[in-house]
């Protein structure tokens, strides 16, 4: 494992001699624009290993992406290598269809202590709720970013992340989400505590999410990548491209349904991904990612 090889993977050519907020933010933004959030291994008949060297090989050497336990585990190694004070945290991701959070943690994120302040670094959420910058861990303060306004709310040691949504202008509304989702003003994203976690605590979660019949990652094949001004995402056969804040606090959304023979080419051209095995696209759950 070589930090210079990782920098080449994410096309980062900036300074990394001083572990400060500017450097961390710059590396983070390069990561989310180069490394997709994806679970395609599950739908190619491959297992997702919770092993740092395996993750490094997959993302850095094979030009793949990963889900939270891959992206953030790799980012923790990157930041620690550069001298940052990093702690693993566990979160529970909000399920809008059930209006609740799961009982067990199902998301890995990072806490970084820097210059007397605490930041949340999360490069493993993907889609429209992916942070574009580290967020300072303060309660009740709006923190505007290009994707929208994020904020934390803290209650008795429990922290909630939420995002204020913008309106969407969908070019082809027949393929869009339901009216209820379009009218949603603020989306809860996940809930977490500051209890430090060890990577071993995520092994059960890592196995469950890729095998449980009702897991989002089993019921949808997912691949999303942040772009210079928005995101692109492939869910099953549906390709969605979003340009943030296109006009008047409105995001521009374009959706296209792909044919089977377009999937491989789209993954290569839009996400720079070439798979070793054939992907079997899936999109059977109603869970909204936008």
N, C-alpha and C positions, 0 to 999 in steps of 0.2 A: 504494500500500500504506500502510495507516494502522493503527497499533497500537490506536487507540481502536475502530476498526471490528472488529478481531480480538477485543478484549475484549467487545464487544457480542455477537459470534458465540458466545462461550463463556460468556456471562452473568457475566463477572467484574467486580465492582464494588469490589474491594479496593484497597489502596494499591499503588503500584508505583514509589514514589520512591526506595526503597533496595533495591539488588540483594542481598538476603539469602536465607537458606535458607527461611525461613517464606514469603516472597513467592513464590519459585520453586515451592515445594511446592503452594501454594494455586492458582497459575496452572495448574500441571501437572494437578492434580486436576479443575479446571474443564474443561480441555481434553479429558481422556479420558472425561468424562461428557457432553460435548457433541458431540465429533467422532468418528464411528464409525471403526473399523478396517474397511476394505472394499475389495474389488477389483471392484466391480460394473461399472466401465467396460469391463473386458475382456469381460464377458458381455452388454454392450449394443452391441458393435461399435465401441467407442471405444478410442483408445490413451491410455496414461498417460504424460504428459510429465514429464521431469525438469527442470522449469523453475520457479523460485521464484514468478514472477508468475502463471504458469498454475495453480500449486498454490494460491496465495493466492486467486485468483479462484474456483477450484473449491470449496475448503473454506469460505472466509469469505463469499463473495458468493452462491454457489449452494447453500450448506448441505449440501455433500456431505462424505464422509469421504475416507480414503485409506489406502494401505499405508505401510510404514515409511519409504520414501524420500520420501513426501509429508508425513506427519505430523511426522517428526523434522526434515526440512529446514525446514518452516515453524516448528517450535519453535526451531530454531537461530536463525532470523531474529528471532523474538520475544525470546529471551533476550539475544541480542547487542544488540538495540535498547534493551533495558533496562539494559545495562551489564555483563552477565555475560561471563566468559571461557569461550568454548565451542569445543570441538574435535570434528570429525566422526571417528567410528571405524567400522570395518567388522567384522562378525561373521559366523560360519557357524552356521546353525540346525541343531540336532540332529534327525536323522531316526530316530524310534523303530523304525520297521519294518525299518530296515537297521542299527540300533544303531551309527550312525556320524555324522560331520559331512561335509558336502560339501567338495570340494577348494577351491572358489572362494567368496569372501564373497558372502552373499546377504541381508545385513541391515545397515541403517544405524542407528547409535545415537549418543548424544551424551555427551561427557565435559565436566563443568563444574568449573573450579577456583574454590573459594570459601573465603575465610578460612583459607587454608593446608591445606584438605582437598580431596579429589577426589571427585566424585559422578558416577554414571551416571544419565542422564536418558533414558528410552526410552518415548515415547508412541506407539510404532508397532508393538507386537507383538499386541495384541488378545487376545480370548478369555480363558481362565483363567490365562494366563501373563503377562498385562499387569501391570506394576508400577503401584502406586497412589501411590507416593512415590519421589522420587529416592533412590538407594541409595549410601551411602558406599562408596568403593572400598577395601575392606579384605578380606583373605583369611581364610576359616575362621570368620567370625562370623555367627551367625544374625541376620537382620534381619526380624522379624515384621511383616507388613502384613495388612490385612484379607483379601486373597485367599489368604494362607498365609505360610509362612516361606520367604523367599528367602535365598540366601547365595552369595558368590563363593568360588571356590577358585583360587589362583594357583600355577602350576608353571612355573618358569624363564621368567617373563615372559609366559606365556600364561594368560589368565583364563577361568574357566568360571562360568557362571551356572546355578544349579539351584534348584528349588522343591520343598519338602517338601509332599506332597499330603495333603489331608484325605480322610476317607471320604465317600462320596456316598450320599444316600438318594434314590433315583430313584422318583418317584411311579408311573411307567409303565415298568417295566423291560424290557418287550418291545422298546422302541425305543432301548435304551441301548447302551453300548459293550461290547466284549468283556470277559470275566472277567479276562484278563491285564491290561488297562488299569485295571480297577477295583482290582486287587491291587497296582498299582504304588505304591510308597511315596514315591519321590523321582524327579523327572523332570529330566534335564539339559535346559537350554533353548537355550543357545548358547555358543560359544567365541569369544574375541576377543583382540586385542592392543591396546596403547596407541599404536600407530603412527598418527600423524595422517593423515587422508585428505582429499582434495579431492572435491567433488561429482562432478567429471568421472570419477572412478574408479568410480562406480556406474552409468554410462550403459549399459555392456554388461550388467550385472546387471539393470537396469531393463527392458531390451529382452528379455533371455532369459526372465525370469520370466513375462512376459505372452505369450510365443509358444511356448516349448518344450512339446511334447506331454505330458511327464511332470511339468511344473511343478504344484505344489500349486494355484497360482492359476489355472491353466488347467483343472484337473480338478475344482475346487470354486468355486462362486460363494459369496462370504463377506461377511458383515456382522456385526460385533459392537460392542456399546456397553456401557461400564461404567455401572452404576447406583449408587444411594446405598448399597445393601447387597449387590450382586452383579453379575451380567452378564446380558445377553440377546444371543442370537446366531442368525442365520439362515444356515444352510449348505444350499445347494440349496433343498429344500422343508421342511427340518427346522428348526423353531423351538425353541431351548433357552433356558430361563430358570433361572438359578441364584441362590439366596440363600446367601451365604457364612456358614459357622459357625452354621447354623440351630439346631443343638443338639449338645452333646457332641462337639465337633471334627468335625462332620459338615455337609456342604453339602447343601442341598435342591435337587433337580434335577427340573424338569418339562419334558417334551419333547412337542411336537405336530407332526404332519405336516400341512402346509398343502396346500390345493388351489391350482391355478394362479391361480384368480380371487382368492385371498386374498393373494397376494404383494404386489401394489402397495399395498393398504390397510395391510398389516402394516409395510411399509417406512416408510410415512408415519406411522403411529400409534406404532410402537415405536422407530423410529430417526430420525424427522423427515427422511426422505429422499424426494424426488420426482425421479424420473429423467426425462431428456429423451427417451431412447429405450427401447424395450421390453427388459426383462431376460429372458434365456433361462437359467433356473436350471440348475446343473450340480452333481452330487455323485457323482463316480465313483471317487475314491481312498479308501483305507482310513486315511489319515493322521488321527490323533486330535488334536483341538484342545482337549480337556478333560482 
